[in-house]
Amino acid sequence: MTFGPALDLDAVWRTQSRKVLATLIRLLRDFDLAEEALHEAFLAAAQKWPQDGVPANPSAWLISAGRFRAIDRLRRGTRFAEAQGGLTLQMAEGDTVEEDAGLADDQLRLIFACCHPSLAPEGQVALTLRTVCGLTTGEIARAFLVRPPTLAQRIVRAKQRIRAAGLRYDVPAPSEMPARLGPVLRVIYLVFNEGYAAHSGPDMLRADLTAEAIRLGRLVADLLPDGEVLGLLGLMLLHEARRSTRLSADGEVVLLADQDRTGWDAGLIAEGTALIGQAFATRQVGPYALQGAIAAVHMAARTAAETDWAEILGLYTVLARCAPSPVVRLNRAIAVSMVQGPEAALQQIAPLTAGGDLADYHLAYVAEAEMLQRLDRLPEAAAAYRRALTLCQQEPEQRLLRRKIAGIEGSV
């Protein structure tokens, strides 16, 4: 990675901090110590780089700086006595800092460590999203619909368990992978989703996160190319193929039906579609491969009107049987609306929003509003859009919802 003289440390933080942290955790064997070292390394960079110039390998510089500061902290502070007879210090001093070739795998090692079967499932995903994705505790709590203090305790317990059990920071042997694969794939997909549609903030898209999730997906596919791994990678590539068309030039949301399909990335579509075909050929078809197949049907249509909604409805029906969830039911209802009409879909959506499982999920109210609008029940549609607006924390989506409401109010 090359930086100009006017180095933006904020940009370095966004693009490099998770990789640096993953390597520091491997070297120091301590999450909290590594996080402290990461911040101290960036403080040192802010002081030294403007004077000395940007190093040829900024990531390696940050890792070395953080590691040496952590060693000094262990030597000086009370943590030396807490480090299991100096074990943490020995590891920190004994390991070497590799160049870029070693950095690529450290995040994958960290994911497998965080997804160790001995950790509670809710702690696995929360800890990984916090360290690998860099999401705040509040952001993760919103994604899991729990209170931030509850989520914070899950992360603390997971860190304590890793430290107490001395869990290894290695990619497991092939025989051990199946036990960890489910949580690992879930984490990678959640990282991708946060980049594809951020839960909150001014930016809907984070290309750094989608690219990182795809990179990790490729690494896992090389290690264990089973149906669901291939399916997840194919699914991510198919979604990524549309990224440049999902926002207008002025940053407004462009819905799937209105996107310029000539701007979709044909190479990613071809690769993603081929991976979905390979996933189905393994006969290990699960939720990711099915979602990938749905995405492939969308991508195959030259226009929105040519979309094979009957095929999509059939795939959602299978998905609802193998991986039932309220969100799958919602997405299937949308497909129902395109095949059987909005009234049939509304009958399936209403129980989800009226005190149901998706009572606090803004996209459920968006779907409900769209069905009501198609049925010309405009006051009810406007009310549903307003409810979605109160729940939505993503600024481009908020602007879209306001335009929807204004359009209805202007026509009533």
N, C-alpha and C positions, 0 to 999 in steps of 0.2 A: 504494500500500500504506500503510495507516494503522497506527501503533503507539501504544500507550498509554504513560503516563509510566514505568511499570516495564518498560522495554524489555529483552527477553531477547536478548542479543547472539548466543547460541547459535542461537536461532531465525532471526535475521537472517542468520547465517552459512549455515544450511541453505537458506534460501529465496533469498538474494540473491548469495552469494559467487560462484557460477558465472557469473552474468550480469555481475557487476562484473569478474571476471577476464577474460571474453571481450572486454569493451570495452577494458580495460587492455592486453591483448595487441594489439588493433587499433591503439591509440594509440601504444604503445611499440615494437611490432615485435620483441618479445623476450619469450619465455616466462618465463625465469628472473627477469628484471627485473620483469615484471608480477606474478609470484607474490610476490616480495619487497614490491612496492608494495601488493598486496592485504593482506598481513599488517600492514604498517605503517598502512594506512588503518583497519583494524579496531582496532588498538591506539589510534590517535588517537580513534576513535569512543568507545572504552571510557573515555577520559579526558574528552572534551569533552561528549558528549551528556548525561550525568547533570547537568552544570552548566548547559549552554546550552539544553538541550531537544533533542528529536528534530527534525531538519530536515524540511521539507515533502516533500522527495524524497530519502529516505535513499540510494538507489542512486547518484543523481547526486552526492551529497555524498561518498560513498565513492570514486567514480571520480575526482573532482577531487582529493581528498586523496591518493589513491594516485599520481595522475599528477604532482602537484607534488612529492611526496617522491621520486619516481623521477627527476624533472628535477634536483632538488638533488643526488641521489646521483650522477647522471651528471656534473654540473658539478664536484663535489668529488673524486670517486674516480678511480681508474685506468681505469674503464670508459669514461670520455670518450674516451680515446685509442684504445680498442678499438672504438668505435662507428662504424667505417667513415668516419673523417674527420668525425665529428659528425653523421652521417646520422640515427642513432637520436634524438639530442637535437633535431635540426631537426624530425623527424616528431612527437616528443612535444610540442614547443612550438607547432607549426603547426596541428595538428588541434584541433578544438573538441569539447567534451563535449556531446553531444546529450541531450535529455530522453528520456523513456520511449519515444518513437516510434523512437528509434535503438537502444535497448537490445535490442528484440525480435529484430532481425536479426543482432546481433553473434555470438550463439552459432551461428547457421546459417553465417555467414561463417567462423567458426572451424572448424566441422566440415568445410566444403569445403576450407579450407586444410590441415587435417590429413589429409584424404583425397586430396591431390594425387597424380596418377599417378607422379610422380617419387620418391615415398616408398615404401619397402618395405611390402608389404601388412600384415605383422604389426606394423610401427611405426605405420601409419595408425590402426588401431583402438585400439592400446594408448595412444597419445598422446591420442586424442580422449576415450577413457573417463577418462583421468586428468584432463584439463582441463575437459571439458564436464560429465561426470558427477560428478567429484570422488571417484571411487573411489581407494582407496590402491593402491600398487604391489602389496602382498600380495594384496588382493582381486582385482585384475585377473589376477595370476599364477595364482591358484587357478582362476579362470574359464577360463584357457587351458591349465591343467595344465602350467605351466612353473615353474621356480624364480624367486623374486623378483629375484635379481641379473640373471638373463637378461632378464627383463621390463624391469628398470630400464635396462639397456643399450639395449634397443630404443627406449625413450622418449628417452634421451639422443641417440641417433643421429638420430632423427626431428627433434628440435629443432635439432640442428646442421645437418641438411640444409635445413630451412626457412630458417634464418638465412643459410647460405652461398649458397643459390640465390636469396634475396630473393623468396620466393614471396609472391604477393599475398593479402591477407586480404579477398577479395571473393567474392561469389556469381558463379560463372562464367557466361558467355553460354550461351544454350540449346544452341548447337552443341557446347559443351564439357562439358555436364552428363552425357551418357551414359557418358563415360569414368570419371566419379567416382561415379555414382549407386549402384553396387553397394556400395562401402564405406560411403557415406553412409547408405544404408538399413540396412545391418548395424549401424552404430553406433547409430542411432536405436532399432532393435529391442533391442539389448543394453542401452541405457539403460532402455528400458521394462521389460525382463525383470528388471533389478536392482531396479526399484521394485515389480514384480509379485511377485517371490519373491527376496528378498535372499539372497546366497550365505552370509552368516553374520551373527551378532549376535542381539540380543534381539527385533528387530522384523522380521516377515516382509514387511510391506507398507511402501512408501515412496511416499505419494501425490504428493509433490513431483516424484519422478522420472517416474512414469507420466504426470503432467500435462505435464511438460516434453517428454517424448518425443512425446506427442500434439500438442502445440503445434508442435514442429518438423516433425512429419509433415504437419500442415496447411499449413505454409509451403512445404514441398517439393511438396506436391500442387498448390498454387497455381502454382508455377513450372513443374512438369513432371508433368501428370496422366496418366502412363502406367499400364499395368495393375498393375505391381508396386508403384508408389507408392500407388495407390488400395487395392491389396490389403493393404499393410502398415497403412495408416491404418484400414481396416475391421477388420483383425485386432486392432489395439490397442483400438479402441473396443469391440469385442465382449468382449474380456477385461476391460476396465475396467468394463463394465456389471455384472460380478459382484463387484466389489471389496468392497462393503459386506457381502456374505454369506459371505465366505471365512474370516472369523474370528468366533468366538462373542463374546458380550459380555465374557467374561473372558479373551479373547485366545487361545483355543485354535483349532487348525486345523479347519475344516469342509470335508470332501471334497465334490467336485462332486455326487455322488449324494445327499448329505444337505443340500445348500443349499436355503434357502427361495427358491424361484424367483419368488415374488411380490415379493421384495425386489430383483430384478434391475432395472436401469434400462432401461425400455422405450424411451425416447428414444434412448439410445446403441445399443440393439439394432437399432432401425429404421434409424438412420443407418449403422451398421456393415454391416448386411445389404445395404442399398442400394449401398454402396461396393463390396462384393464382387461384386454383380451388374454394376456398371459395369466393374469390373476384368475380369470374364469377357467382357463385351461388346466390350472392346478387342481380344480374341484375343491379348493379351500376357500369358498366364497363366503365372505362375512360382510359386516356393515360398511367397511371402507370400500370394498370392491363394488358393492351395490350402489353406494353413493357416487362412486366414480362412473359407473355405468349410466346413472341418471345424468351426471354432468356431460358425459359423452353424447347422449341423445340431444341435449341442448346444443352442444357444439356442432353437431352434424347438420342442424337445420340452417339453411341458407338465409331464411328470414324467420322472424318470430312466428309468423302465421303458419309456417311449415313445420313447426315443432310437433313431434309425435307424442302428444299428451297421453294417449292411450297406453303407449309403451312406458312412459314415465309413471303413470298410475299403477301399472302392473308391478314395476320395480319397487315403488313405495309400499305396495301391499306386501310384497315379500319382505322388505326391510322392516315393516311394522311387526311382522311375525318373528323375525330373528333377533331384532333389537328394539323392542317396544319402548317408546318414550313419548312424553307429551309433544316434544318438538317434531318428532317423526309424524305423529298424528296430525299436527298442524300442517306440515308440508304435504302430507297425503291429501288433506282436505283441499289445499290449493289446487292440487292436480285434479281432484274430483270436480272442482268448479269449472275446469277447462274441458271436462268430458261430459259431466252431467248437469252443469249449471250452478249458479251461485247459491240458489236456495238449498240444494243438497249439501253444498259445502258449509253453509252457514249453520246448518243443523249439527255439524260435527265440530265447528269452531266455538259456538256459543258455550257449550259445557266447559271448555278449556279456560274461557275468560271469566265466566260468571262464577267467581269464587272457586275456580278449578285450579289445576296445576300450573297454569300459565297466567294467573290473575295479575302478576307483576311483570309480565314479559311484554315489552312494547310491540314486538313484531306480531304477536297474536292479535292485538287490537288493530294493527295496520291491516292484517288480513281480513279481520271482521269488517273494518271500514270499507275495504275494497268490495266485499260481497254486498254490503248494504248499498253502496254507491251504484253497483251494477243493477241492483233491484230498484233503483230510484228512490230509496228510502234515505233521502239526503240529510235531514236533521239528525237521524240516528248515526249516519256515517260520519258527520262532522263531530258528533259527541265521541265516537270511537277514536277518531284521529286525535282529538284533544286529550283523551285518556292516554293514548300512545305517547303524545308529546310530554306529558307529565312524567313519564317513566324513562324516556330516552335521554341519554347523557352524551350522545355523539352529535357534535355541532352540525356537520353537513346533513345528517338525517333530521335534526331538528328543523333546519331550514326547509327541507323537503316537506316535512309534515305541515309546516306553516303555510307553504304554498298550496298544499292539498286543501287545507281548511279554508284558506282565502278563496280558492276556486269554487268550493261548494257554497260558501256564503255569498259569493258574487252571482251565483246562478239561482239562488232561492228567491 
